[in-house]
C-alpha cells in the first residue's frame, strides 16, 4: 500500500462500488452480537464526548500495527474481540449519505479503504475529527488510490448534516444494521442511542480507524476509548505508506 501520487483517481472508481439505492433492503435491527457494556467502559455512554488520557499501551507504526489505550479497552476481554491486523474485511454494504449503497468488496478492488468509525453526526469529538480529516487527510488520499469512508450506525438522512456542515469530500456512510461494527467488534451498549441513531439498536462504535488493503485484509487498526480523539491524520498516512 502506498500514498504515491497519481495524476487522478479513475473516473469510475465510485461507480464500481455503488448501486441504485432503491435496491437496498429497508432498515432492520441487526442480530445482537457481542458488544461491550457502556457501564463498564469509561466514557461509554451517549453524550459522553469527553476525552480520556491514553494509558500505557502498545504503540507501533506502519501497516500491520495496532494501537490501543488500555485504560478502557482491556476489560472483559474487549481487546480480545476487537479487530486486529490480519482480520478480513467483511462483504458489507454501507449506505452513503448522498450516494446510496456502497459495496466494500467492490470498493477495495480499486484501492485500500480507510474506515473511520464515529458515533453520530452531532458528536462534538467526531465532528472535530471529520473536519480535520477533510483538511489534512482527504487531500493526501486524493493523490493516491486509497478511499476514506467515515462510518456511523446513524441512518443516512441524519448523517447528511455533518457532511454538509464541513462540505466533506469523502464518503460518509451508515451502518444502520451494525454489520461492519459487529464484524469488527467495535460496538458498546449506549442506552437510548437507538432514538438518536434512527436504527434498531442502542449500540455505538468506539472511535477507530481500520485500514484494509485491496485483498480485503486488515493491515492497520487503531481503536480508542469512547470519547477519545480519533487517530491523527499523519498516523494514518504513515500506516498507508
N, C-alpha and C positions, 0 to 999 in steps of 0.2 A: 504494500500500500504506500502511496506516495502523494505528496501535495505538489508534485511537479506541475508547472503551469502548462496549460493548453490554450490554444487560441480561443476556443469557445467550447461550451458543452454541446453535445449533439442536439440538434434541433428537436428530435423526437424523444428525448430522454424521459420527460414527464409522461408522455402518452403511453410509453411502454408499460407503465405501472398503474395507469388509470383506466377506469371503465365508467360507463353511464351510471350515475347514482341511482337511477331507477331500478337497477338490477340488484341492489343491496337489500338484504332482508331487514325487516323492522327491528328496532331495538328490542332486546330481551335480556333479562338478567342472566349473567353467566353462571355456570355452576360454581359453587362455593370454593374453592381452592384454599390452600393453606396460606394464611396471612398472619402477620404479626398483630398482636393486640395493642391498640393505641395506648391503653392504660399502662402497659409495661414498657413502652418505648418513650424516652424523653422527647417532648415536643410532639408526640403522636396524637394530636387532636386537631380537629378542624379549627381554623382560625389561629393556630399557634403562631405560624410565621415568625418564628424567633430563631436567632442563630444559636449554635452550640459550639463552644470552642472544641476543636478536634483533639481527642486524646491520642496517646501514643498508638500507632497502628503500623500497618505495612505501607510503605511508600516506595514505589518504584516507577520508573518511567519507560515509555515506549510501548509498542504493541505487545499484547500478552501479559499486561500488568494489571493489578487491581489495587485500588486504594480504599481503605475502609477506616472510618473513625469508630473505634471500638466502644466509645463511651455509651453508645445506644444500641449498636447492632450486634454485639456479641452475646446477647441474652436469648435464652430459649432456643438456642440453635438457629437463630435467624441467619447468621453468617453462613451456616452450613447449607442453607437452602437458596441463598441469593445467587444470581447469575455470576459466573466466573468465565475467564478466558477458556476457550475450548468448547463451550456450550454451542448449541445450534440455534440459529435464528429461526423461529417457527414460521410456518407458512400462514401468515395472518393478514387480513385485510383491515386497514385502518381507514377512517373517514376524514379526509382533509376538509378543513372548514369551508373552502371555496370550491375545490375541485372534485370532491366526492371520493369514492373508494380508491385506495392505493394498495396495490399488491406488493408486499415487501419482497416476496421471492422473485418478482419481476424487476423491481427497482434495483435490487442488489446486483443484478446481472449487468447493470450499466455503471456500477461503481460502488465503493464502500458506503455503508449507511451509518451516520452518526445519529443515534437516538437519544434525545434529551427529554427525560421524564419530568413532568411538573404536575401539580395537583389540579389547578383550575385557573380560569382567566383572571380572577380578582386577587390571587395570591400576590402579596407585595414582594416577597423574595423571588418568586418565579418571574414576576413582571420585570424586575430589575435584571435578572439573568437573561431573559429572552431579548430584552432591549440591548444588552451588552453583546449578545451573540450576533445580533443584527449589525452592530457597529464593528466588531472586532473579529468575528468568526466567519460569518457568511461571505464577506468579500474574498477572504482567502480560499474558502471552499469553492467559490465560483470559478476560480482559476484551476480547479482540479476536477477529478471525476467523482468526488465524494458528494453525498447528499445529506443535508441536515434535515431531520424530522423531529419537531417538538411533539411529544406525546402526552396526552392527558385523558383521564377517564370521563371528562366532561363532554356533553354532546356537542356536535359541530356548531349548532346555532349559537351556543354560548361562547364558543372559542373565537368566533369572528371578532368579538370585542377586542381581545388582546392583539389579534393580527392587524386590525385596523388602527389601533392606538399607536402602534410602533411601525406601521407600514412594513410588516415583516415580509421579506422576500423569499423565505424558506417555507417548507411545509409545516403547517400546524394541524395536527391530526388527532382525532378522537379514537379512543379505545374503550367505547362505552360498555362492552361486554367483558372488559378486563382480560381479554385473551392474551395479549402480549405481557401485560403486567403480571398475570398469573404464571405464565410460562417462565418468566424471569424471577418469580417470587419476590417481587418488589413492593407488594401491597401491604398496607396495615389498616386495621379497622378504625374508622373515624365516625362515630355515631352521628347521624344527621346529615352526613355528606351526600346521601342519595338525593336529597332535595336540591342541593346546590349543583350537583353534577347533572341532574336530569336523567340519571341512569338508575339501574335497579339495585345497586349495592352501595353500601357506605364504606367503600374502600378507596384509599388514596395511595399513590406511589411515593416511595422515598425519592428525594432529589437524586438523580443519577444520570450518567451518560454512559451509553453502551455503544461500542463500535463493532460492526460485523463486516467482514470482507465479502468479496464477490461470490465466494463459495458458500456463504451463509454461516461461517464460523465466527464466533465472538472472539475478537482479538484484544479487547480492552473493556474494562468495566470499572467505573468509579462511582460508588454508592455512598451517600451521605445520610446523616440523621435527619429526621423531619425538621424543617425549618432552617437547616443549614444552607449555606451558599452553594450554588452549583459549581462544578469544576470550571476553572479559569480557561478561557479560550486558548491561551498559549499551551496549556497542558494537553488539550485536545489535539491541537495541531502537531505537537510533539509526538503524540501517540500515532498519528496518521503518517508521520514521516518515515 
